[in-house]
Amino acid sequence: MDNRRQNFKRLAAARTNEVLRRLKILGNCSNRSHYDYTEEEVNKIFSEIERKIRETKAKFTFPHRDSGFKL
């Protein structure tokens, strides 16, 4: 069990840092002297990111319930 915990901590930290690094890189696209974009495009980007965050966070909820058929 301890090994599974260590694996989770190692992988979760590495993957979280990668997501944060990629978000920082995405932020570079905000430079108006290099890029042209609309508010609608920005909203579309962040709506999708927020949707995926909610979806992923839901996988971590306790208890893990199936929303399928129940009597």
C-alpha distances in whole Angstrom, upper triangle without the diagonal:
4,5,5,6,9,10,11,13,14,16,16,18,20,21,22,24,26,27,28,30,32,33,35,36,37,39,41,43,44,47,50,52,50,49,51,49,49,48,47,45,43,42,41,39,37,37,35,33,32,32,29,27,28,27,23,23,23,20,18,20,19,19,19,23,25,28,30,32,32,34
4,5,5,6,9,10,11,12,14,15,17,18,20,21,23,24,26,27,29,30,31,33,35,36,37,40,42,43,45,49,51,49,48,50,48,49,47,47,45,42,42,41,39,37,37,35,33,32,32,30,27,28,27,24,23,24,22,19,21,20,21,22,25,27,31,33,35,35,37
4,5,5,6,9,10,10,12,14,15,16,18,20,21,22,24,26,27,28,30,32,33,34,36,38,40,42,44,47,49,47,46,48,47,48,46,46,43,41,41,40,37,36,36,34,31,32,32,29,27,28,27,23,23,24,21,19,22,21,22,22,26,28,31,33,35,35,38
4,5,5,6,9,10,10,12,14,15,16,18,20,21,22,24,25,27,28,30,31,32,34,36,38,40,42,45,47,45,44,46,44,45,43,43,41,39,38,37,34,33,33,31,29,29,28,25,24,25,23,20,20,21,18,16,18,18,19,19,22,24,27,29,32,32,35
4,5,5,6,9,10,10,12,14,15,16,18,20,21,22,24,26,27,28,30,31,33,35,37,38,41,44,46,44,43,45,43,44,42,42,40,37,37,36,33,32,32,30,27,27,27,25,22,23,23,19,18,20,17,15,17,17,18,18,22,24,28,30,32,32,35
4,5,5,6,9,10,11,12,14,15,17,18,20,21,23,24,26,27,29,30,32,34,36,37,39,43,45,43,42,44,43,44,42,42,40,37,37,37,34,32,33,31,28,28,29,26,23,25,24,21,20,22,20,17,20,20,22,22,25,27,31,33,36,36,39
4,6,5,6,8,10,11,12,14,15,16,18,20,21,22,24,26,27,28,30,32,34,36,38,41,43,41,40,42,41,42,40,40,38,36,36,34,32,30,31,29,26,26,27,23,22,23,22,19,19,21,18,16,19,20,21,21,24,26,29,31,34,35,38
4,6,5,6,8,10,10,12,14,15,16,18,20,21,22,24,25,26,28,30,32,33,36,39,41,39,38,40,38,39,38,37,35,33,33,32,29,27,28,26,23,23,23,20,18,20,19,15,15,17,14,13,16,17,18,18,21,23,26,28,31,32,35
4,6,5,6,8,10,10,12,14,15,16,18,20,21,22,24,26,27,29,31,32,35,38,40,38,37,39,38,39,37,37,35,32,32,32,29,27,28,26,23,23,24,21,19,21,21,17,16,19,17,14,17,18,20,20,24,26,29,31,34,35,38
4,6,5,6,9,10,11,12,15,16,17,19,20,21,23,25,26,28,30,32,34,37,39,37,36,38,37,38,37,37,35,32,33,32,29,28,29,27,24,24,25,22,20,22,22,18,18,21,19,17,20,21,23,23,26,28,31,33,36,37,40
4,5,5,6,8,10,11,12,14,15,16,18,20,21,22,24,26,28,30,32,35,37,35,34,36,35,36,35,35,32,30,30,29,26,25,26,24,21,22,22,19,17,20,19,15,16,19,16,15,19,20,22,21,24,26,28,30,34,35,38
4,6,5,6,8,10,10,12,14,15,16,18,20,21,22,25,26,28,30,34,36,34,33,35,33,34,32,32,30,28,28,27,24,22,23,21,18,19,20,16,14,17,16,13,13,16,14,12,16,18,20,19,22,24,26,29,32,33,37
4,6,5,6,9,10,11,12,14,15,17,18,20,21,23,25,27,29,32,34,32,32,34,32,34,32,33,30,28,28,28,24,23,24,23,19,20,21,18,16,19,19,15,15,19,17,15,19,21,23,22,26,28,30,32,36,37,40
4,6,5,6,9,10,11,12,14,15,17,18,20,22,24,26,28,31,33,30,30,32,31,33,32,32,29,27,28,27,24,23,24,22,19,20,22,19,17,20,20,16,17,20,19,17,21,23,25,24,28,29,31,33,37,38,42
4,5,5,6,9,10,11,12,14,15,16,18,20,22,24,26,29,31,29,28,30,29,30,29,29,26,24,25,24,20,20,21,19,16,17,18,15,14,17,16,13,14,17,16,15,19,21,24,22,25,26,28,30,34,35,39
4,5,5,6,9,10,11,12,14,15,17,19,21,22,25,28,30,28,27,29,27,29,27,27,25,22,23,22,19,18,19,18,14,15,17,14,12,15,16,12,13,16,15,14,18,21,23,22,25,26,28,31,34,36,39
4,5,5,6,9,10,11,12,14,15,17,19,21,23,26,28,26,26,28,27,29,27,28,25,23,24,24,20,19,21,20,16,17,20,17,15,18,19,16,16,20,19,18,21,24,27,26,29,30,32,34,38,39,43
4,5,5,6,9,10,11,12,14,16,18,20,22,25,27,24,24,26,25,27,26,26,24,21,23,22,18,18,20,18,15,17,19,16,14,18,18,15,17,20,19,19,22,25,28,26,29,30,31,34,37,39,43
4,5,5,6,9,10,10,12,15,16,18,20,23,25,23,22,24,23,24,23,23,21,18,19,18,15,14,16,14,11,13,15,12,11,15,15,13,14,18,17,17,20,24,26,24,27,28,29,31,35,37,41
4,5,5,6,9,10,11,13,15,16,18,22,24,22,21,24,22,24,22,23,21,18,19,19,16,14,17,16,12,14,17,14,13,16,18,15,16,19,20,19,22,25,28,26,29,30,31,34,38,39,43
4,5,5,6,9,10,11,14,15,17,21,22,20,20,22,22,24,23,24,21,19,20,20,17,16,19,18,14,17,19,17,16,19,20,18,19,23,23,22,25,28,31,30,32,33,34,37,41,42,46
4,5,5,6,9,10,11,14,16,19,21,18,18,20,19,21,21,21,18,16,18,17,13,13,16,15,12,15,17,15,14,18,19,17,18,22,22,22,25,28,31,29,31,32,33,35,39,41,45
4,5,5,6,9,10,12,14,17,19,18,17,19,17,19,18,19,16,13,15,15,11,11,14,13,10,12,15,14,13,16,18,16,17,21,21,22,24,28,30,29,31,31,32,35,38,40,44
4,5,5,7,9,10,12,16,18,16,16,18,18,19,19,20,18,15,17,18,14,13,17,16,13,16,19,17,16,20,21,20,21,24,25,25,27,31,33,32,34,35,36,38,42,44,47
4,5,5,7,10,11,15,16,14,14,16,16,19,19,20,17,15,17,17,14,14,18,17,14,17,20,18,18,21,22,21,22,26,26,26,29,33,35,33,36,36,37,39,43,45,49
4,5,6,8,10,13,15,13,12,14,13,15,15,16,13,11,14,14,10,11,14,13,11,14,17,16,16,19,20,20,21,24,25,26,28,32,34,32,34,34,35,37,41,43,47
4,5,6,8,11,14,12,11,13,13,15,14,16,14,11,13,15,11,11,15,15,13,15,18,18,17,20,22,22,22,26,27,27,29,33,35,34,36,36,36,39,43,45,48
4,5,6,10,11,9,9,12,13,15,16,18,15,13,16,17,14,14,18,18,16,19,22,21,21,24,25,25,26,29,30,30,33,36,39,37,39,40,40,42,46,48,52
4,5,8,10,8,7,9,9,12,13,15,12,10,14,14,12,13,16,16,15,18,20,20,21,24,25,25,26,29,30,31,33,37,39,37,39,39,39,41,45,47,51
4,6,9,8,7,9,8,11,11,14,11,9,13,14,12,13,16,17,16,18,21,21,21,24,26,26,27,29,31,32,33,37,39,38,40,40,40,42,46,48,51
4,5,6,6,8,10,13,14,16,14,13,16,18,16,16,20,21,20,22,25,25,25,28,29,29,30,33,34,35,37,41,43,42,43,44,43,46,49,52,55
4,5,5,6,8,11,12,15,14,13,16,18,16,18,21,22,21,23,26,26,27,29,31,31,32,35,37,37,39,43,45,44,45,45,45,47,51,53,56
4,6,8,11,14,16,19,17,16,20,21,20,21,24,25,24,27,29,29,30,33,34,34,35,38,40,40,42,46,48,47,48,48,48,50,54,56,60
4,7,10,14,16,18,16,15,19,20,18,20,23,23,23,25,28,28,28,31,32,32,34,37,38,39,41,45,47,45,47,47,46,49,52,54,58
4,7,10,13,15,12,12,16,16,15,17,20,20,20,23,25,25,26,29,30,30,32,34,35,37,39,42,45,43,44,44,43,46,49,51,55
4,7,10,12,10,11,14,15,14,17,19,20,20,23,24,25,26,29,30,31,32,34,36,37,39,43,45,43,44,44,43,45,48,51,54
4,7,8,6,7,11,11,11,13,16,16,17,19,21,22,23,25,27,28,29,31,33,34,36,40,42,40,41,40,39,42,45,47,51
4,5,5,6,9,10,11,13,14,16,17,19,20,22,23,25,26,28,29,31,33,34,35,39,41,39,40,39,38,40,44,46,49
4,5,5,6,9,10,11,12,14,15,16,18,20,21,22,24,26,27,28,31,32,33,37,38,37,37,37,36,38,42,44,47
4,5,5,6,9,10,10,12,14,15,16,18,20,21,22,24,25,27,29,31,32,35,37,35,35,35,33,36,39,41,44
4,5,5,6,9,10,11,13,14,15,17,19,20,21,23,24,26,28,30,31,35,36,35,35,35,33,35,39,41,45
4,5,5,6,8,10,11,12,14,16,17,18,20,21,22,24,26,28,29,33,35,33,34,34,33,35,39,41,44
4,5,5,6,9,10,10,12,14,15,16,18,20,21,22,25,26,27,31,32,31,31,31,30,33,36,38,41
4,6,5,6,9,10,11,12,14,15,17,18,20,21,23,25,26,30,32,30,30,30,28,31,34,36,40
4,6,5,6,9,10,11,13,15,16,17,18,20,22,24,25,29,31,29,30,29,29,31,34,37,40
4,5,5,6,8,10,10,12,14,15,16,18,20,21,23,26,28,27,28,28,27,30,33,35,39
4,5,5,6,9,10,11,12,14,15,17,19,21,21,25,27,25,26,26,24,27,30,32,36
4,5,5,6,9,10,11,12,14,15,17,19,21,24,26,24,24,24,23,26,29,31,35
4,5,5,6,9,10,11,12,14,16,17,19,23,25,23,24,24,24,26,30,32,36
4,5,5,6,9,10,10,12,15,16,17,21,23,21,22,23,22,25,28,30,34
4,5,5,6,9,10,11,13,15,16,20,21,19,20,20,19,22,25,27,31
4,5,5,6,8,10,11,13,15,19,20,18,19,19,19,21,25,27,31
4,5,5,6,8,10,11,13,17,19,17,19,19,19,22,26,28,31
4,6,5,6,9,10,11,15,16,15,16,17,16,20,23,25,28
4,6,5,7,9,11,14,16,13,14,14,14,17,21,23,26
4,5,5,7,10,13,15,13,15,15,16,19,23,24,28
4,5,5,7,11,13,12,14,15,16,19,23,24,27
4,5,5,9,10,9,10,12,12,16,19,20,24
4,6,9,10,7,10,11,13,15,19,20,24
4,7,9,8,11,13,15,18,21,22,25
4,6,6,9,12,13,16,19,19,23
3,5,8,11,14,17,19,18,21
4,6,10,12,15,17,16,19
4,7,10,12,15,15,18
4,6,9,11,11,14
4,5,8,9,13
4,7,8,12
4,7,10
4,7
4
